């Protein structure tokens, strides 16, 4: 097992093992939606969904949202694989700040642009608020992704029962 920021066997240990580096890419994908479950005090204001978007049914919203997340997950997995088996803390921080956070923010923005099914506006806004709180927490503390915390738990508790199973799939 890799020991973050320490020594192992007389040599410096990497921040993440190969499996954890790949998990990082997958888990940060919007899925990559929300770090809100980490107990962070970073709050987001209530998310604003696009109320000018054409009407959308719940089934269409779920289908499109899952497609957005699946596409983001695939891109983030490829990007995360480039970190290698034992990335340094600096590499992880740079990856999170310059790759993952912008990618997750783009996914949140794409979900907002879908609008929300009639009657579900509050629930969709809640999901997106949890997502934004997560992004804000990761921005403030990029190394949180190496802590082992289930950073998407709160988002997943709302999104998965709604049908967004491709968003935060490992939470």
Protein Blocks (a to p, Z undefined) as FASTA:
>chain_A
ZZehiaeehiacdfbdfklmmmmmmmmpmklmcfklnopabdcddddddfkbccddfklm
mmmmmmmmmmmmmmmmmmmmmnojmdcfklmmmmmmmmmmmmmmmmmmmmmmnopaehil
mmmmmmmmmmmmmmmmmmmmmmlmmnopafklmmmmmmmmnopamgoklZZ
